[in-house]
Amino acid sequence: MVCVSGTTNGGVWIFTDTQIPVELSVFRATLNNGIVKLNWETATELNNSGFKIERSNSNSEIGTENLIFEPIGYVPGFGTSTEHHFYSFIDENIDEGTYYYRLKQIDFDGSFKYSEIIEVDVVQTFSFNLEQNYPNPFNPSTKIQYQIPVGGFVSLIVYDVLGNEIATLVQEEKSAGEYEVEFNVGQTISLSNGVSAKGGYASGVYFYTLIAGDFVQTKRMVLLR
């Protein structure tokens, strides 16, 4: 096993492996803003159907041979080839913690072998935060950025000065990370009750509220017609 650590500022760790029928010349992980990107290269391939990407966040104290891996993606191979080929896979659905990755290389006949295991320490530097919309004042659209340090259910709702909900911009599960959404008063907009509305917004002050777990933050924006 090759162990690696990193921060949200990024980093690269490489190991080589020739255990599998496909000659895997490079396998590396980069960590940026809590997102892991796996890259690997093959020098040659023989009957390569593809690669199943597997991940584990089990406790390493049980020993790497006892880690429980789950498939998180699949990338097709190039069959039989003597040329270099480059592959990548992005793992976004992760929170802070230690993760283990391996490749399961599968032949067309169903036989398979595993690569070595790579370990990545994901350290989030995010905090809960709701940014001021930009541009502000706006007409007809503006962008709102927010960030969350842990995954969970997130709501981002727009209200008028009377407290009436006029738009639901986000209402779903989100992974830890930074996000940007657009509020456009000229488009059809959904409400949290599933009803859609379009247009009719007057110039004036509006408020948008981010709710993520126990975190609640509201900011003010101005629409100028």
N, C-alpha and C positions, 0 to 999 in steps of 0.2 A: 504493500500500500504506500502511496505517496501522500503525505500530509501537507496541506497548504493553509495559510491564513491570509486574511486581507481586510481592507477597509472599504468604505464606499468610494474612496478615491481611486480604486482600481488596483490591479496587479495581475501578473501573469505567472503561471506555474506550469512546467512542462515535464512530462515523462515519456519515455518510449517503451514500446511493448511489441514483442513479436510472437506471443503465445498463440494468437488466433490465426486461422488460415489466411485471412486477409492481413497483409503486412501493414500494420498501423505504425506509421512513422512518427506521428506527433499527436498528443492528446493534451489539451490545456483548458484551463478555466479562467475567465476574467470576471471580476466582481465590480460592478459599478451601480451605485445608488440602490443597493440591495437586490440587484438583478444579476443572476449568474448566467453567463454565456459560455457554453461548451463548444470548443472547436477541435476538430481532429482531421488528420490527413492520412491518406493511404498511398503507399508507393506502388503497390500492385494489388489486384483483387482476383479471387478465384471463386466463381459460383456464389458471389455475394448478393444475397437477396436484400439485406439491409441491416440497420442497427436499431435495436430497441434501447432507449435510454432509460436507465433505472436509477432511482433515488432512495436513500434511506436517511432518516433522522433518528435512528435508534441510538441508544447510549453506547459509546465505543468501549465502555468498561466490560461489556459482555464479550469483547473480542470481535475483530472484523469478520472472522469466519462465521459468526452468528448474527450478523446484521440482517435485518429484514428489509429487502428491497421491494419497491413497487414500480411498475412501469409508468412513465410520465410522458412518453412520446416515442415516435418512430420516424426514422429517416431512411428512405429507400437507397439501396446500393447501386453500383454500376455493373453488376454481374461479374464478368471476367474482363480484366483490363490490365494493361501494363503501364498505364499513365497515372500520374498523380491526380488524386481527386480530393476536394476540400469539402468538409461538412461542418455544419453548425447547428446548435439548438439553444434556444433561450428559455430559461426557467424563471418565470416571473411570480409564480404563486408561492412565495416563500416569506416567512417572517424571520426575525432574528434567531440565530441558533447555528448548530453545526450540522452540515449535510454531507452525505457520501454519495458519490456518483460512480457508475460504471456503465460500460457499453456491452450489450449482448449482441454479438455478431451472429447473424443467422444465414445459413446457406439455403439454397433453393430446395434441397432435400430435407430441410427441417432440422438438420444438425446445427449445433451452436456452441460457442465458447465465449467466455467472458474476458474482458480486459482487466487490467489492474483497477484498483479502487482509488479514487481521488477524493480528498476531504477538503471542504471549504467552510470556513467560519464566516458567517454572515453577520456583520455588525451594523445595525441601522443607526444612522445619526439623525434620522428624522424626528421631529416632534409634531404634535398636532398644531396645525396652523392654517388659517384662512387668509389669503392675500386680498388686497384691494383690487377690485376689478379694473381692467384697462381696455379701452380708454374710458375715462370717466370725467365729465358727462359723456354719454354715448347716444348714437342713433344710426342704424337700428340695432347694432349688435355690439356686444362687449364680451371679454373673456375673463373667466374667474379661475384662479389657481388655488389648489389646496394640497396639503400633505398630511399623511397619517403614518405613525410609526409601527402600527400593528394592523393586521387584517381584521375585517369586521364589516358589519352592515353600516352603510353610509347614506345619509340623506343630505341633499343640497336643495333648499327650497327658497323661492322668491315670494315676497309679500309686498302688498301695498301699505300705505301709511295707516290704514285702518286695521291692519293685521290679517287681511284676507289673502289666502294663498292664490297666487296667479300663475305659478309655474313650478314644476318639479324637475330639476335638472339632473339630479342623481338620486336613485333609490334602489340600491343593490349592494351585494357583497363586493368588497374591494380588498385587494392585497395591500400590504404596506408599500408606500411609495408616494410619488408626486403626480398630480393630475391637473388637467386643464379642461374646462368645459366652456362652451359658448352659449350665451343667452342672446337670442335674436327675436325681437318683438315682431318681426315681420313674418316669422314662420309659425307653423302650427306647434303649439306647446302643450305638453301633457301635464295633468295634475296628478296628485298622489292617489286620487280615487279612480283613476283610469280615464277620466273625461278629458277630451282635447279641446283646446281653445285657440283662436287665431286673431291677432290684431286687436285694435281697440284700446291700446294702452296710451294714456294721456301723458303729456310731459309732467315731470314731477319727481319726487323722491320715492325710491323703492328700497327694500331691505332684502338681503339674502343671508340665510342661516345654514351653517354646516353642523350636522349632528352625527357624531361617530362615537358610539359607546356613551361614556359619561361626558364627553367633550361637546360643548355647544358654543358656537361663536357666531356673531352677527355683524355684518358690515352694511354700510349705507352706499347707495349709488343713485345717480341722477340721469333720467332720460330727458333729452331735449329734442322735441319734434321740430 
